Amino acid sequence: MEFLTDLWKFLMQRKKFWLIPIIFVLLLLGVLLVIGGGTGLAPFIYTLF
């Protein structure tokens, strides 16, 4: 959890607000890969791409 707080402080201090959407999309793709890799939802997720 310390990593996330440090990342947030860095983004706010350095005014790197343009990184927030990039990080969000990467996290979303990571969650889709984890969910789609081992569950019955895989065929539905793969049709999105």
mmCIF file of the N, C-alpha and C atoms, coordinates in Angstrom:
data_MODEL
# 
_entry.id   MODEL 
# 
loop_
_atom_site.group_PDB 
_atom_site.id 
_atom_site.type_symbol 
_atom_site.label_atom_id 
_atom_site.label_alt_id 
_atom_site.label_comp_id 
_atom_site.label_asym_id 
_atom_site.label_entity_id 
_atom_site.label_seq_id 
_atom_site.pdbx_PDB_ins_code 
_atom_site.Cartn_x 
_atom_site.Cartn_y 
_atom_site.Cartn_z 
_atom_site.occupancy 
_atom_site.B_iso_or_equiv 
_atom_site.pdbx_formal_charge 
_atom_site.auth_seq_id 
_atom_site.auth_comp_id 
_atom_site.auth_asym_id 
_atom_site.auth_atom_id 
_atom_site.pdbx_PDB_model_num 
ATOM 1   N N  . MET A 1 1  ? 0.827   -1.188  0.000   1.00 0.00 ? 1  MET A N  1 
ATOM 2   C CA . MET A 1 1  ? 0.000   0.000   0.000   1.00 0.00 ? 1  MET A CA 1 
ATOM 3   C C  . MET A 1 1  ? 0.872   1.253   0.000   1.00 0.00 ? 1  MET A C  1 
ATOM 4   N N  . GLU A 1 2  ? 2.081   1.135   0.514   1.00 0.00 ? 2  GLU A N  1 
ATOM 5   C CA . GLU A 1 2  ? 2.981   2.282   0.563   1.00 0.00 ? 2  GLU A CA 1 
ATOM 6   C C  . GLU A 1 2  ? 3.349   2.750   -0.848  1.00 0.00 ? 2  GLU A C  1 
ATOM 7   N N  . PHE A 1 3  ? 3.461   1.797   -1.774  1.00 0.00 ? 3  PHE A N  1 
ATOM 8   C CA . PHE A 1 3  ? 3.775   2.154   -3.154  1.00 0.00 ? 3  PHE A CA 1 
ATOM 9   C C  . PHE A 1 3  ? 2.700   3.054   -3.748  1.00 0.00 ? 3  PHE A C  1 
ATOM 10  N N  . LEU A 1 4  ? 1.446   2.738   -3.484  1.00 0.00 ? 4  LEU A N  1 
ATOM 11  C CA . LEU A 1 4  ? 0.352   3.538   -4.036  1.00 0.00 ? 4  LEU A CA 1 
ATOM 12  C C  . LEU A 1 4  ? 0.333   4.944   -3.457  1.00 0.00 ? 4  LEU A C  1 
ATOM 13  N N  . THR A 1 5  ? 0.607   5.059   -2.174  1.00 0.00 ? 5  THR A N  1 
ATOM 14  C CA . THR A 1 5  ? 0.642   6.401   -1.575  1.00 0.00 ? 5  THR A CA 1 
ATOM 15  C C  . THR A 1 5  ? 1.822   7.203   -2.110  1.00 0.00 ? 5  THR A C  1 
ATOM 16  N N  . ASP A 1 6  ? 2.970   6.548   -2.293  1.00 0.00 ? 6  ASP A N  1 
ATOM 17  C CA . ASP A 1 6  ? 4.117   7.242   -2.863  1.00 0.00 ? 6  ASP A CA 1 
ATOM 18  C C  . ASP A 1 6  ? 3.842   7.668   -4.301  1.00 0.00 ? 6  ASP A C  1 
ATOM 19  N N  . LEU A 1 7  ? 3.196   6.812   -5.063  1.00 0.00 ? 7  LEU A N  1 
ATOM 20  C CA . LEU A 1 7  ? 2.846   7.143   -6.446  1.00 0.00 ? 7  LEU A CA 1 
ATOM 21  C C  . LEU A 1 7  ? 1.889   8.330   -6.480  1.00 0.00 ? 7  LEU A C  1 
ATOM 22  N N  . TRP A 1 8  ? 0.906   8.317   -5.611  1.00 0.00 ? 8  TRP A N  1 
ATOM 23  C CA . TRP A 1 8  ? -0.065  9.413   -5.565  1.00 0.00 ? 8  TRP A CA 1 
ATOM 24  C C  . TRP A 1 8  ? 0.619   10.729  -5.186  1.00 0.00 ? 8  TRP A C  1 
ATOM 25  N N  . LYS A 1 9  ? 1.499   10.687  -4.193  1.00 0.00 ? 9  LYS A N  1 
ATOM 26  C CA . LYS A 1 9  ? 2.224   11.897  -3.784  1.00 0.00 ? 9  LYS A CA 1 
ATOM 27  C C  . LYS A 1 9  ? 3.106   12.418  -4.920  1.00 0.00 ? 9  LYS A C  1 
ATOM 28  N N  . PHE A 1 10 ? 3.746   11.496  -5.649  1.00 0.00 ? 10 PHE A N  1 
ATOM 29  C CA . PHE A 1 10 ? 4.571   11.895  -6.785  1.00 0.00 ? 10 PHE A CA 1 
ATOM 30  C C  . PHE A 1 10 ? 3.736   12.583  -7.852  1.00 0.00 ? 10 PHE A C  1 
ATOM 31  N N  . LEU A 1 11 ? 2.583   11.992  -8.173  1.00 0.00 ? 11 LEU A N  1 
ATOM 32  C CA . LEU A 1 11 ? 1.729   12.569  -9.205  1.00 0.00 ? 11 LEU A CA 1 
ATOM 33  C C  . LEU A 1 11 ? 1.230   13.963  -8.815  1.00 0.00 ? 11 LEU A C  1 
ATOM 34  N N  . MET A 1 12 ? 0.900   14.153  -7.562  1.00 0.00 ? 12 MET A N  1 
ATOM 35  C CA . MET A 1 12 ? 0.379   15.431  -7.116  1.00 0.00 ? 12 MET A CA 1 
ATOM 36  C C  . MET A 1 12 ? 1.487   16.483  -6.994  1.00 0.00 ? 12 MET A C  1 
ATOM 37  N N  . GLN A 1 13 ? 2.647   16.066  -6.520  1.00 0.00 ? 13 GLN A N  1 
ATOM 38  C CA . GLN A 1 13 ? 3.740   17.012  -6.309  1.00 0.00 ? 13 GLN A CA 1 
ATOM 39  C C  . GLN A 1 13 ? 4.349   17.474  -7.635  1.00 0.00 ? 13 GLN A C  1 
ATOM 40  N N  . ARG A 1 14 ? 4.496   16.547  -8.566  1.00 0.00 ? 14 ARG A N  1 
ATOM 41  C CA . ARG A 1 14 ? 5.129   16.874  -9.845  1.00 0.00 ? 14 ARG A CA 1 
ATOM 42  C C  . ARG A 1 14 ? 4.133   17.320  -10.914 1.00 0.00 ? 14 ARG A C  1 
ATOM 43  N N  . LYS A 1 15 ? 2.851   17.371  -10.567 1.00 0.00 ? 15 LYS A N  1 
ATOM 44  C CA . LYS A 1 15 ? 1.791   17.784  -11.493 1.00 0.00 ? 15 LYS A CA 1 
ATOM 45  C C  . LYS A 1 15 ? 1.759   16.904  -12.748 1.00 0.00 ? 15 LYS A C  1 
ATOM 46  N N  . LYS A 1 16 ? 1.874   15.602  -12.548 1.00 0.00 ? 16 LYS A N  1 
ATOM 47  C CA . LYS A 1 16 ? 1.848   14.644  -13.659 1.00 0.00 ? 16 LYS A CA 1 
ATOM 48  C C  . LYS A 1 16 ? 0.449   14.028  -13.782 1.00 0.00 ? 16 LYS A C  1 
ATOM 49  N N  . PHE A 1 17 ? -0.545  14.889  -13.945 1.00 0.00 ? 17 PHE A N  1 
ATOM 50  C CA . PHE A 1 17 ? -1.923  14.426  -13.998 1.00 0.00 ? 17 PHE A CA 1 
ATOM 51  C C  . PHE A 1 17 ? -2.214  13.602  -15.247 1.00 0.00 ? 17 PHE A C  1 
ATOM 52  N N  . TRP A 1 18 ? -1.431  13.778  -16.308 1.00 0.00 ? 18 TRP A N  1 
ATOM 53  C CA . TRP A 1 18 ? -1.640  13.035  -17.540 1.00 0.00 ? 18 TRP A CA 1 
ATOM 54  C C  . TRP A 1 18 ? -1.302  11.557  -17.369 1.00 0.00 ? 18 TRP A C  1 
ATOM 55  N N  . LEU A 1 19 ? -0.590  11.195  -16.310 1.00 0.00 ? 19 LEU A N  1 
ATOM 56  C CA . LEU A 1 19 ? -0.256  9.793   -16.063 1.00 0.00 ? 19 LEU A CA 1 
ATOM 57  C C  . LEU A 1 19 ? -1.422  9.008   -15.461 1.00 0.00 ? 19 LEU A C  1 
ATOM 58  N N  . ILE A 1 20 ? -2.363  9.693   -14.851 1.00 0.00 ? 20 ILE A N  1 
ATOM 59  C CA . ILE A 1 20 ? -3.469  9.012   -14.169 1.00 0.00 ? 20 ILE A CA 1 
ATOM 60  C C  . ILE A 1 20 ? -4.297  8.162   -15.125 1.00 0.00 ? 20 ILE A C  1 
ATOM 61  N N  . PRO A 1 21 ? -4.708  8.650   -16.305 1.00 0.00 ? 21 PRO A N  1 
ATOM 62  C CA . PRO A 1 21 ? -5.468  7.775   -17.217 1.00 0.00 ? 21 PRO A CA 1 
ATOM 63  C C  . PRO A 1 21 ? -4.654  6.590   -17.724 1.00 0.00 ? 21 PRO A C  1 
ATOM 64  N N  . ILE A 1 22 ? -3.365  6.788   -17.936 1.00 0.00 ? 22 ILE A N  1 
ATOM 65  C CA . ILE A 1 22 ? -2.515  5.691   -18.401 1.00 0.00 ? 22 ILE A CA 1 
ATOM 66  C C  . ILE A 1 22 ? -2.432  4.594   -17.348 1.00 0.00 ? 22 ILE A C  1 
ATOM 67  N N  . ILE A 1 23 ? -2.238  4.984   -16.108 1.00 0.00 ? 23 ILE A N  1 
ATOM 68  C CA . ILE A 1 23 ? -2.164  4.008   -15.013 1.00 0.00 ? 23 ILE A CA 1 
ATOM 69  C C  . ILE A 1 23 ? -3.495  3.290   -14.864 1.00 0.00 ? 23 ILE A C  1 
ATOM 70  N N  . PHE A 1 24 ? -4.598  4.028   -14.995 1.00 0.00 ? 24 PHE A N  1 
ATOM 71  C CA . PHE A 1 24 ? -5.928  3.428   -14.877 1.00 0.00 ? 24 PHE A CA 1 
ATOM 72  C C  . PHE A 1 24 ? -6.153  2.383   -15.964 1.00 0.00 ? 24 PHE A C  1 
ATOM 73  N N  . VAL A 1 25 ? -5.786  2.696   -17.192 1.00 0.00 ? 25 VAL A N  1 
ATOM 74  C CA . VAL A 1 25 ? -5.975  1.748   -18.301 1.00 0.00 ? 25 VAL A CA 1 
ATOM 75  C C  . VAL A 1 25 ? -5.096  0.514   -18.101 1.00 0.00 ? 25 VAL A C  1 
ATOM 76  N N  . LEU A 1 26 ? -3.877  0.694   -17.664 1.00 0.00 ? 26 LEU A N  1 
ATOM 77  C CA . LEU A 1 26 ? -2.997  -0.453  -17.413 1.00 0.00 ? 26 LEU A CA 1 
ATOM 78  C C  . LEU A 1 26 ? -3.548  -1.352  -16.308 1.00 0.00 ? 26 LEU A C  1 
ATOM 79  N N  . LEU A 1 27 ? -4.070  -0.750  -15.257 1.00 0.00 ? 27 LEU A N  1 
ATOM 80  C CA . LEU A 1 27 ? -4.675  -1.540  -14.188 1.00 0.00 ? 27 LEU A CA 1 
ATOM 81  C C  . LEU A 1 27 ? -5.911  -2.286  -14.678 1.00 0.00 ? 27 LEU A C  1 
ATOM 82  N N  . LEU A 1 28 ? -6.718  -1.632  -15.493 1.00 0.00 ? 28 LEU A N  1 
ATOM 83  C CA . LEU A 1 28 ? -7.911  -2.265  -16.039 1.00 0.00 ? 28 LEU A CA 1 
ATOM 84  C C  . LEU A 1 28 ? -7.543  -3.453  -16.921 1.00 0.00 ? 28 LEU A C  1 
ATOM 85  N N  . LEU A 1 29 ? -6.555  -3.287  -17.770 1.00 0.00 ? 29 LEU A N  1 
ATOM 86  C CA . LEU A 1 29 ? -6.114  -4.397  -18.610 1.00 0.00 ? 29 LEU A CA 1 
ATOM 87  C C  . LEU A 1 29 ? -5.543  -5.545  -17.783 1.00 0.00 ? 29 LEU A C  1 
ATOM 88  N N  . GLY A 1 30 ? -4.819  -5.206  -16.733 1.00 0.00 ? 30 GLY A N  1 
ATOM 89  C CA . GLY A 1 30 ? -4.289  -6.239  -15.846 1.00 0.00 ? 30 GLY A CA 1 
ATOM 90  C C  . GLY A 1 30 ? -5.392  -7.027  -15.165 1.00 0.00 ? 30 GLY A C  1 
ATOM 91  N N  . VAL A 1 31 ? -6.426  -6.339  -14.715 1.00 0.00 ? 31 VAL A N  1 
ATOM 92  C CA . VAL A 1 31 ? -7.553  -7.021  -14.074 1.00 0.00 ? 31 VAL A CA 1 
ATOM 93  C C  . VAL A 1 31 ? -8.276  -7.910  -15.082 1.00 0.00 ? 31 VAL A C  1 
ATOM 94  N N  . LEU A 1 32 ? -8.448  -7.424  -16.305 1.00 0.00 ? 32 LEU A N  1 
ATOM 95  C CA . LEU A 1 32 ? -9.090  -8.238  -17.332 1.00 0.00 ? 32 LEU A CA 1 
ATOM 96  C C  . LEU A 1 32 ? -8.283  -9.494  -17.645 1.00 0.00 ? 32 LEU A C  1 
ATOM 97  N N  . LEU A 1 33 ? -6.974  -9.371  -17.674 1.00 0.00 ? 33 LEU A N  1 
ATOM 98  C CA . LEU A 1 33 ? -6.136  -10.542 -17.924 1.00 0.00 ? 33 LEU A CA 1 
ATOM 99  C C  . LEU A 1 33 ? -6.220  -11.559 -16.798 1.00 0.00 ? 33 LEU A C  1 
ATOM 100 N N  . VAL A 1 34 ? -6.239  -11.077 -15.569 1.00 0.00 ? 34 VAL A N  1 
ATOM 101 C CA . VAL A 1 34 ? -6.333  -11.990 -14.423 1.00 0.00 ? 34 VAL A CA 1 
ATOM 102 C C  . VAL A 1 34 ? -7.684  -12.685 -14.403 1.00 0.00 ? 34 VAL A C  1 
ATOM 103 N N  . ILE A 1 35 ? -8.749  -11.926 -14.604 1.00 0.00 ? 35 ILE A N  1 
ATOM 104 C CA . ILE A 1 35 ? -10.093 -12.511 -14.591 1.00 0.00 ? 35 ILE A CA 1 
ATOM 105 C C  . ILE A 1 35 ? -10.291 -13.436 -15.794 1.00 0.00 ? 35 ILE A C  1 
ATOM 106 N N  . GLY A 1 36 ? -9.841  -12.984 -16.956 1.00 0.00 ? 36 GLY A N  1 
ATOM 107 C CA . GLY A 1 36 ? -10.069 -13.742 -18.177 1.00 0.00 ? 36 GLY A CA 1 
ATOM 108 C C  . GLY A 1 36 ? -9.211  -14.980 -18.304 1.00 0.00 ? 36 GLY A C  1 
ATOM 109 N N  . GLY A 1 37 ? -8.136  -15.053 -17.583 1.00 0.00 ? 37 GLY A N  1 
ATOM 110 C CA . GLY A 1 37 ? -7.237  -16.186 -17.703 1.00 0.00 ? 37 GLY A CA 1 
ATOM 111 C C  . GLY A 1 37 ? -7.736  -17.467 -17.058 1.00 0.00 ? 37 GLY A C  1 
ATOM 112 N N  . GLY A 1 38 ? -8.492  -17.359 -16.012 1.00 0.00 ? 38 GLY A N  1 
ATOM 113 C CA . GLY A 1 38 ? -8.826  -18.572 -15.296 1.00 0.00 ? 38 GLY A CA 1 
ATOM 114 C C  . GLY A 1 38 ? -10.284 -18.767 -14.940 1.00 0.00 ? 38 GLY A C  1 
ATOM 115 N N  . THR A 1 39 ? -11.158 -18.028 -15.548 1.00 0.00 ? 39 THR A N  1 
ATOM 116 C CA . THR A 1 39 ? -12.569 -18.172 -15.198 1.00 0.00 ? 39 THR A CA 1 
ATOM 117 C C  . THR A 1 39 ? -13.386 -18.500 -16.438 1.00 0.00 ? 39 THR A C  1 
ATOM 118 N N  . GLY A 1 40 ? -14.642 -18.707 -16.227 1.00 0.00 ? 40 GLY A N  1 
ATOM 119 C CA . GLY A 1 40 ? -15.559 -18.977 -17.323 1.00 0.00 ? 40 GLY A CA 1 
ATOM 120 C C  . GLY A 1 40 ? -15.924 -17.731 -18.105 1.00 0.00 ? 40 GLY A C  1 
ATOM 121 N N  . LEU A 1 41 ? -15.448 -16.583 -17.660 1.00 0.00 ? 41 LEU A N  1 
ATOM 122 C CA . LEU A 1 41 ? -15.723 -15.334 -18.373 1.00 0.00 ? 41 LEU A CA 1 
ATOM 123 C C  . LEU A 1 41 ? -14.774 -15.105 -19.542 1.00 0.00 ? 41 LEU A C  1 
ATOM 124 N N  . ALA A 1 42 ? -13.785 -15.959 -19.691 1.00 0.00 ? 42 ALA A N  1 
ATOM 125 C CA . ALA A 1 42 ? -12.759 -15.770 -20.717 1.00 0.00 ? 42 ALA A CA 1 
ATOM 126 C C  . ALA A 1 42 ? -13.343 -15.620 -22.128 1.00 0.00 ? 42 ALA A C  1 
ATOM 127 N N  . PRO A 1 43 ? -14.285 -16.458 -22.561 1.00 0.00 ? 43 PRO A N  1 
ATOM 128 C CA . PRO A 1 43 ? -14.804 -16.280 -23.928 1.00 0.00 ? 43 PRO A CA 1 
ATOM 129 C C  . PRO A 1 43 ? -15.485 -14.932 -24.143 1.00 0.00 ? 43 PRO A C  1 
ATOM 130 N N  . PHE A 1 44 ? -16.094 -14.394 -23.106 1.00 0.00 ? 44 PHE A N  1 
ATOM 131 C CA . PHE A 1 44 ? -16.773 -13.111 -23.240 1.00 0.00 ? 44 PHE A CA 1 
ATOM 132 C C  . PHE A 1 44 ? -15.785 -11.957 -23.261 1.00 0.00 ? 44 PHE A C  1 
ATOM 133 N N  . ILE A 1 45 ? -14.708 -12.076 -22.495 1.00 0.00 ? 45 ILE A N  1 
ATOM 134 C CA . ILE A 1 45 ? -13.700 -11.028 -22.474 1.00 0.00 ? 45 ILE A CA 1 
ATOM 135 C C  . ILE A 1 45 ? -12.910 -11.020 -23.775 1.00 0.00 ? 45 ILE A C  1 
ATOM 136 N N  . TYR A 1 46 ? -12.598 -12.199 -24.301 1.00 0.00 ? 46 TYR A N  1 
ATOM 137 C CA . TYR A 1 46 ? -11.806 -12.268 -25.525 1.00 0.00 ? 46 TYR A CA 1 
ATOM 138 C C  . TYR A 1 46 ? -12.559 -11.712 -26.724 1.00 0.00 ? 46 TYR A C  1 
ATOM 139 N N  . THR A 1 47 ? -13.880 -11.705 -26.678 1.00 0.00 ? 47 THR A N  1 
ATOM 140 C CA . THR A 1 47 ? -14.638 -11.144 -27.791 1.00 0.00 ? 47 THR A CA 1 
ATOM 141 C C  . THR A 1 47 ? -14.538 -9.624  -27.816 1.00 0.00 ? 47 THR A C  1 
ATOM 142 N N  . LEU A 1 48 ? -14.161 -9.015  -26.714 1.00 0.00 ? 48 LEU A N  1 
ATOM 143 C CA . LEU A 1 48 ? -14.009 -7.554  -26.691 1.00 0.00 ? 48 LEU A CA 1 
ATOM 144 C C  . LEU A 1 48 ? -12.815 -7.117  -27.515 1.00 0.00 ? 48 LEU A C  1 
ATOM 145 N N  . PHE A 1 49 ? -11.831 -7.993  -27.629 1.00 0.00 ? 49 PHE A N  1 
ATOM 146 C CA . PHE A 1 49 ? -10.613 -7.622  -28.351 1.00 0.00 ? 49 PHE A CA 1 
ATOM 147 C C  . PHE A 1 49 ? -10.588 -8.347  -29.653 1.00 0.00 ? 49 PHE A C  1 
# 
